[in-house]
Amino acid sequence: MDTIDLHVHSNCSDGTFSPAELVSLALQKGLRAFALTDHDTVAGLSEAMAAAAGTPLEVISGIEFSTRYENKEIHIVGLDFDHRSPDFKEQLARFQNSRSVRNEKMIQKMQAGGIDISHEQMRAAFGDAVWTRAHFARYLMERGYVSELHEAFQRFIGEGCPYYTPREKVTPMQAVHLISRCGGIPVLAHPMLYHLSEDEMDALLSVLKKSGLMAVEALYSTHSRAEETLVRRMAKQHGLLLSGGSDFHGENKPDIDLGTGRGNLRIPYHILTNLRDRRDRQ
């Protein structure tokens, strides 16, 4: 069976593999395609596509937008869109600016709390990657403030913690609209991670479907069989297709492997075909 992975991160956001290294790994694993879905950036797509040129591997344009909806952080994955579109680039700059403002505020909070951190130190550590909270967690771990990445989220930068700083409210509906306008496929990422009740998930899917949502990420590394069954059922109720991805981050999520997640993930190529067919008919 030809298998794919529609949720993958590089070191252009919070992964640890370069885009070219991801291509090499995907070829080793025999994947037919993967989508590079870095957070709020498409900076790695050109490198990945160039590395895959002349190979059997297809690199699909992708992105993962972090948005806010009713005080919850909701992630929207965009697939197979025109990432070179001027409209897309203009709107993406706005999304990126909200993250940059948040990061500066977080640095200031940490400084006031006695943590040795600055914009210059973060840039020296992580360069021009789009900084996510995972970068702050690694910074704290590497400088001895915590012993493990998850401890940084539990003590310092998770919601409700001293240095947590919310971003300007970019809504999931805005992300869905942008992806759709650029000819892409909008997907609700890892729905079970939001810890919504069935009624809350039903309401969210209803709103997003009206905005143009096309699919839900039912096949996901951390979903149990019961959770996958629930997501599949809710997708069917709302007339949404299925998507799937490992959410591979390299060493930042060491228990998650490209293509296979925690070992039992298998995403068939026809998932991508179904998504493209639905998009092309709309």
VEXDREN-2710 file (C-alpha; in Angstrom, 1 decimal):
% VEXDREN-2710
k/r/px/py/pz
1/MET/0.0/0.0/0.0
2/ASP/1.3/3.5/-0.9
3/THR/1.4/5.5/2.3
4/ILE/1.7/9.2/3.0
5/ASP/2.0/11.6/5.9
6/LEU/0.1/14.9/5.8
7/HIS/1.4/16.5/9.0
8/VAL/5.2/16.9/9.3
9/HIS/7.4/19.7/10.8
10/SER/10.9/20.8/9.9
11/ASN/13.5/23.0/11.7
12/CYS/11.9/25.9/9.9
13/SER/9.4/25.8/12.8
14/ASP/9.7/23.4/15.7
15/GLY/11.0/20.2/14.2
16/THR/14.7/19.2/14.3
17/PHE/15.1/17.8/10.8
18/SER/15.9/20.1/7.9
19/PRO/13.4/20.0/4.9
20/ALA/16.0/18.1/2.9
21/GLU/16.6/15.6/5.7
22/LEU/12.9/15.0/5.9
23/VAL/12.9/14.1/2.2
24/SER/15.8/11.6/2.7
25/LEU/14.0/10.0/5.7
26/ALA/10.7/9.8/3.8
27/LEU/12.5/8.1/0.9
28/GLN/14.1/5.6/3.3
29/LYS/10.7/4.8/4.7
30/GLY/9.2/4.3/1.3
31/LEU/6.6/7.1/1.6
32/ARG/4.9/8.1/-1.6
33/ALA/4.2/11.7/-0.3
34/PHE/4.4/13.9/2.7
35/ALA/3.1/17.4/3.5
36/LEU/5.5/19.9/5.1
37/THR/3.2/21.7/7.6
38/ASP/5.4/24.0/9.6
39/HIS/3.8/26.4/12.0
40/ASP/2.8/29.7/10.3
41/THR/5.6/29.4/7.7
42/VAL/6.2/27.9/4.2
43/ALA/10.0/28.7/4.4
44/GLY/11.0/25.1/4.0
45/LEU/8.9/24.1/1.0
46/SER/11.3/25.2/-1.7
47/GLU/14.2/23.2/-0.1
48/ALA/12.0/20.1/0.4
49/MET/10.6/20.2/-3.2
50/ALA/14.1/20.7/-4.7
51/ALA/15.4/17.8/-2.6
52/ALA/12.6/15.5/-3.8
53/ALA/12.9/16.5/-7.5
54/GLY/13.7/13.4/-9.6
55/THR/12.6/11.0/-6.9
56/PRO/9.4/9.0/-6.5
57/LEU/8.5/11.2/-3.5
58/GLU/5.9/13.9/-3.7
59/VAL/6.2/16.9/-1.4
60/ILE/2.9/18.6/-0.8
61/SER/2.7/22.3/0.2
62/GLY/1.4/22.6/3.7
63/ILE/1.2/24.8/6.8
64/GLU/-0.2/24.6/10.3
65/PHE/-1.9/27.7/11.6
66/SER/-2.3/28.2/15.4
67/THR/-5.6/30.0/16.1
68/ARG/-7.9/30.9/19.0
69/TYR/-11.5/29.9/19.3
70/GLU/-13.5/30.5/22.5
71/ASN/-10.3/30.6/24.6
72/LYS/-9.0/27.4/23.1
73/GLU/-5.9/27.1/20.8
74/ILE/-7.1/25.4/17.6
75/HIS/-4.8/24.3/14.8
76/ILE/-5.8/24.3/11.2
77/VAL/-3.6/22.5/8.6
78/GLY/-3.6/23.7/5.0
79/LEU/-2.7/21.3/2.3
80/ASP/-1.9/21.5/-1.4
81/PHE/-2.3/25.3/-1.9
82/ASP/-0.5/27.9/-3.9
83/HIS/2.1/29.0/-1.4
84/ARG/3.6/31.5/-3.8
85/SER/0.3/33.4/-4.2
86/PRO/0.8/37.2/-3.4
87/ASP/-2.5/37.1/-1.4
88/PHE/-1.3/34.1/0.6
89/LYS/2.1/35.8/1.4
90/GLU/0.4/39.0/2.5
91/GLN/-2.0/37.3/4.8
92/LEU/0.7/34.9/6.1
93/ALA/2.8/38.0/7.1
94/ARG/-0.1/39.0/9.4
95/PHE/-0.3/35.6/11.0
96/GLN/3.5/35.6/11.6
97/ASN/3.4/39.1/13.1
98/SER/1.0/38.0/15.8
99/ARG/3.4/35.2/16.7
100/SER/6.4/37.6/16.8
101/VAL/4.6/40.0/19.1
102/ARG/3.7/37.2/21.4
103/ASN/7.3/35.9/21.5
104/GLU/8.6/39.4/22.4
105/LYS/6.1/39.7/25.3
106/MET/7.0/36.2/26.5
107/ILE/10.7/37.1/26.5
108/GLN/10.0/40.2/28.5
109/LYS/7.9/38.2/31.1
110/MET/10.7/35.7/31.5
111/GLN/13.3/38.5/31.9
112/ALA/11.1/40.1/34.6
113/GLY/10.9/36.7/36.3
114/GLY/14.7/36.3/36.5
115/ILE/15.3/34.0/33.5
116/ASP/18.4/34.8/31.5
117/ILE/16.9/35.2/28.0
118/SER/16.8/37.8/25.2
119/HIS/15.8/38.1/21.6
120/GLU/19.5/37.9/20.7
121/GLN/20.0/34.7/22.7
122/MET/17.0/33.1/21.1
123/ARG/18.2/34.0/17.6
124/ALA/21.7/32.6/18.4
125/ALA/20.1/29.4/19.5
126/PHE/17.4/29.0/16.8
127/GLY/18.2/31.4/14.0
128/ASP/15.4/32.5/11.6
129/ALA/13.0/29.6/12.3
130/VAL/9.5/30.6/13.3
131/TRP/9.8/30.3/17.1
132/THR/7.1/28.4/18.8
133/ARG/6.7/27.6/22.5
134/ALA/8.7/24.4/21.8
135/HIS/11.7/26.6/21.1
136/PHE/11.3/28.3/24.4
137/ALA/10.9/24.9/26.1
138/ARG/14.2/23.7/24.6
139/TYR/15.9/27.0/25.5
140/LEU/14.8/26.5/29.2
141/MET/15.9/22.8/29.1
142/GLU/19.3/23.5/27.5
143/ARG/20.0/26.2/30.1
144/GLY/19.1/24.0/33.1
145/TYR/15.8/25.6/34.1
146/VAL/14.0/22.3/33.5
147/SER/15.2/18.8/32.9
148/GLU/12.7/17.8/30.2
149/LEU/10.7/19.6/27.5
150/HIS/7.3/18.8/29.0
151/GLU/8.4/20.3/32.3
152/ALA/8.8/23.7/30.7
153/PHE/5.2/23.6/29.6
154/GLN/4.0/22.3/32.9
155/ARG/5.8/24.9/35.0
156/PHE/6.5/27.9/32.8
157/ILE/4.9/28.3/29.4
158/GLY/1.7/26.2/29.3
159/GLU/-1.7/27.9/29.6
160/GLY/-2.1/29.2/33.1
161/CYS/1.6/29.2/33.8
162/PRO/3.6/32.3/34.7
163/TYR/5.1/33.1/31.3
164/TYR/2.3/31.9/29.1
165/THR/1.4/34.7/26.7
166/PRO/-1.6/34.4/24.3
167/ARG/-1.4/35.6/20.8
168/GLU/-3.5/38.1/19.0
169/LYS/-6.7/36.3/18.2
170/VAL/-6.4/34.9/14.7
171/THR/-9.5/32.7/14.3
172/PRO/-9.7/29.2/12.8
173/MET/-12.3/30.6/10.4
174/GLN/-9.8/33.1/9.1
175/ALA/-7.2/30.3/8.5
176/VAL/-9.8/28.2/6.7
177/HIS/-10.8/31.1/4.5
178/LEU/-7.2/31.9/3.6
179/ILE/-6.3/28.2/2.7
180/SER/-9.5/27.9/0.6
181/ARG/-8.8/31.2/-1.3
182/CYS/-5.4/29.9/-2.3
183/GLY/-6.8/26.7/-3.7
184/GLY/-5.9/24.6/-0.7
185/ILE/-7.5/21.9/1.5
186/PRO/-8.3/23.1/5.1
187/VAL/-8.1/20.5/7.8
188/LEU/-8.9/20.5/11.5
189/ALA/-5.7/19.2/13.1
190/HIS/-5.6/16.6/15.9
191/PRO/-9.2/17.2/17.2
192/MET/-8.9/15.1/20.3
193/LEU/-6.1/17.3/21.7
194/TYR/-8.5/20.1/22.4
195/HIS/-10.3/18.1/25.1
196/LEU/-13.7/19.3/23.9
197/SER/-17.0/17.6/24.7
198/GLU/-18.9/16.0/21.8
199/ASP/-21.3/18.9/21.9
200/GLU/-18.4/21.4/21.8
201/MET/-16.7/19.5/18.9
202/ASP/-20.0/19.3/17.1
203/ALA/-20.4/23.1/17.4
204/LEU/-16.8/23.8/16.3
205/LEU/-17.1/21.5/13.2
206/SER/-20.4/23.2/12.3
207/VAL/-18.8/26.6/12.3
208/LEU/-15.7/25.5/10.5
209/LYS/-17.7/23.6/7.8
210/LYS/-19.6/26.8/7.0
211/SER/-16.3/28.6/6.6
212/GLY/-15.0/26.0/4.1
213/LEU/-13.4/23.3/6.3
214/MET/-13.0/20.2/4.1
215/ALA/-11.5/17.5/6.4
216/VAL/-10.7/16.4/10.0
217/GLU/-7.4/14.7/11.0
218/ALA/-8.8/11.4/12.2
219/LEU/-5.6/9.3/11.5
220/TYR/-3.2/10.7/14.1
221/SER/-0.3/9.4/16.1
222/THR/-1.8/9.8/19.6
223/HIS/-5.4/8.8/18.8
224/SER/-6.6/5.7/20.4
225/ARG/-8.9/3.4/18.4
226/ALA/-11.9/4.7/20.2
227/GLU/-10.9/8.3/19.6
228/GLU/-10.3/7.6/15.9
229/THR/-13.7/6.0/15.7
230/LEU/-15.3/9.0/17.3
231/VAL/-13.6/11.5/14.9
232/ARG/-14.6/9.4/11.9
233/ARG/-18.2/9.4/13.1
234/MET/-18.3/13.1/13.6
235/ALA/-16.6/13.8/10.3
236/LYS/-19.2/11.7/8.6
237/GLN/-22.0/13.6/10.4
238/HIS/-20.7/16.9/9.1
239/GLY/-19.9/15.7/5.6
240/LEU/-16.2/16.1/6.1
241/LEU/-13.4/14.0/4.7
242/LEU/-10.6/12.3/6.6
243/SER/-7.0/13.4/6.8
244/GLY/-4.1/12.0/8.6
245/GLY/-0.6/12.7/9.8
246/SER/2.1/11.8/12.3
247/ASP/2.9/15.3/13.5
248/PHE/6.5/14.4/13.2
249/HIS/8.9/16.8/15.0
250/GLY/12.1/14.8/15.1
251/GLU/13.9/14.9/18.5
252/ASN/11.2/17.3/19.9
253/LYS/8.7/14.4/19.9
254/PRO/11.0/11.4/20.0
255/ASP/8.2/8.8/20.3
256/ILE/6.7/9.9/17.0
257/ASP/8.2/8.6/13.8
258/LEU/7.6/9.9/10.3
259/GLY/4.8/8.1/8.5
260/THR/4.1/5.6/11.3
261/GLY/3.7/7.7/14.4
262/ARG/4.0/5.5/17.4
263/GLY/4.3/2.5/15.2
264/ASN/0.8/1.7/14.0
265/LEU/-0.1/4.7/11.9
266/ARG/-0.8/3.9/8.2
267/ILE/-2.2/6.6/6.0
268/PRO/-3.1/5.4/2.5
269/TYR/-2.6/7.5/-0.6
270/HIS/-6.3/7.5/-1.4
271/ILE/-6.8/9.8/1.5
272/LEU/-5.0/12.5/-0.4
273/THR/-6.8/11.6/-3.7
274/ASN/-10.1/12.0/-1.9
275/LEU/-9.2/15.4/-0.6
276/ARG/-8.0/16.6/-4.0
277/ASP/-11.1/15.3/-5.7
278/ARG/-13.4/17.1/-3.3
279/ARG/-11.4/20.3/-3.6
280/ASP/-11.4/20.2/-7.4
281/ARG/-15.2/19.7/-7.5
282/GLN/-15.9/22.8/-5.4
END
